[in-house]
Amino acid sequence: MLFILQLFIIFCFLIVIIALFREKTDFLTYSVVAMLAAATATFIFSPTPFSFEEFILAIDWPVIFFLICLFTIVVILEEQLIFQEIALRITKKFHTNTRKFFWVICLISTLSAAFIEDISVAVIFIPMIISTSEKMKINPTPILLGMTICINLASTLTPFGSAQNILIANKFTLSTTWFFTNLSIYFIIGTFLTLSLLDYFVLRKHLKEIWVPHCAEYEESLETEHLEEHELIILEEPINPKVFYRNLGTLFLFFILLIIIPDILFVGLFGMLLFVFVNPRKSESGKKKPDISYYFTKVDFKLPFFFISLFVLIFCFEKVGLISVIESFIVAIAPANLFFLCILILIITSILSGFLDNVPVTVLFIPIIQVLISTGFSSVPLLTAFILGINLGGNFLPQGSAADMMTLELSTKYCVEGMNYKKLLKIGGLFALLHIILGIGYLAIITFIFF
């Protein structure tokens, strides 16, 4: 009976994975159904009885509420066009020099991805890159490749650079300082090496090429652009400087609080309220008042609810003994040497992240990393390998990263013929391999020198 229950829980987990890969499927619906089915079966047939309250306690609520706070802040900044204004100022300053434009826009978008969701970075910067490239008559493909490939590198720099980092940081109590100390060198080397290689092998080939998009879809998009989600027109109008600098100051304060205060729930709630009060909205009476309810209507709650489903599913894994089976297998094949163990973790998580969504892989591997640390292995190299693998694998396949898929979607919309699935698969895959090799070298240094 236990074996059948275990197979059923695995089946429910696979339903979630498959739903994530079907673009036209509402993955959240299937996630909630799979969670409910797995939880019901576990509660009824589990060999060890437990209370319903344990399901609630299995959910990492600080992570859920921090995500909601973070998404609310991003909604406020996007509504105030703060990131668009940054992108606009960059393009105005460097639009006459292709190489400078490539480096600056890629570095700024990469650093932005270290602090906000990668798909938000793609939505903000891609239309601006394509619009400016059209004015400069340069092919935007190298710039889009640089931004897209480096976004996954940016996720390694901070505990809030990706959803999976938030999970890992909260579970292992990793601060922003810990990330900067242990991963900033890798991020700097990886980013500059990636952009230098793209500059030499890709951008250089397109410098003398005159590029003008021609397709019916692009002409139609220009006519109706003010009605679309990914606007180009609104980016041409500068925002109120007071609003811009006030939000930049608040954003800087929020980052400082994240660095000096380890409690992400408190910082998230406090930061969200700061932005709500800094950006009051006009009421029907004409007076400006803080209105958090309005911003909540704009927040996409799919990811928090998806996390809740995953937490419950992993709890079911634990109750039916599947986590113990996986942990025993990993411990059995784990090398006794710390360096080789780190390589194993890096490769397994990066491959799985390339084919599956990063978040389920993260939730599944967290207890495994906990067991390995509890057996006596040093935590810093293992966690470094885990964070690198879980974030870098997205470049192996475009469908392994939401930002990659958004790049392809917007490139098709704006007629960037050179930026297609085949090119992103080839170049992104090569750089993913390079980043993994670079990660192995980095792990060798920190393992043998410091541990």
Sequence and secondary structure as in RCSB ss.txt:
>XXXX:A:sequence
MLFILQLFIIFCFLIVIIALFREKTDFLTYSVVAMLAAATATFIFSPTPFSFEEFILAIDWPVIFFLICLFTIVV
ILEEQLIFQEIALRITKKFHTNTRKFFWVICLISTLSAAFIEDISVAVIFIPMIISTSEKMKINPTPILLGMTIC
INLASTLTPFGSAQNILIANKFTLSTTWFFTNLSIYFIIGTFLTLSLLDYFVLRKHLKEIWVPHCAEYEESLETE
HLEEHELIILEEPINPKVFYRNLGTLFLFFILLIIIPDILFVGLFGMLLFVFVNPRKSESGKKKPDISYYFTKVD
FKLPFFFISLFVLIFCFEKVGLISVIESFIVAIAPANLFFLCILILIITSILSGFLDNVPVTVLFIPIIQVLIST
GFSSVPLLTAFILGINLGGNFLPQGSAADMMTLELSTKYCVEGMNYKKLLKIGGLFALLHIILGIGYLAIITFIF
F
>XXXX:A:secstr
 HHHHHHHHHHHHHHHHHHHH TTS HHHHHHHHHHHHHHHHHHH SS   THHHHHHS HHHHHHHHHHHHHHH
HHHHTTHHHHHHHHHHHHHTT HHHHHHHHHHHHHHHHTTS HHHHHHHHHHHHHHHHHHHT   HHHHHHHHHH
HHHHTTTSTTSSHHHHHHHHHHT  HHHHHHHHHHHHHHHHHHHHHHHIIIIIHHHTT       HHHHHHHHTG
GGSSS SGGGGS   HHHHHHHHHHHHHHHHHHHH   HHHHHHHHHHHHHHHS EE TTS EE  HHHHHHHS 
 HHHHHHHHHHHHHHHHHHTTHHHHHHHHHHHH  SSHHHHHHHHHHHHHHHHHHS HHHHHHHHHHHHHHHHHT
T  HHHHHHHHHHHHHHGGGTSGGG HHHHHHHHHHHHTT TTS HHHHHHHHHHHHHHHHHHHHHHHHHHHHHH
 
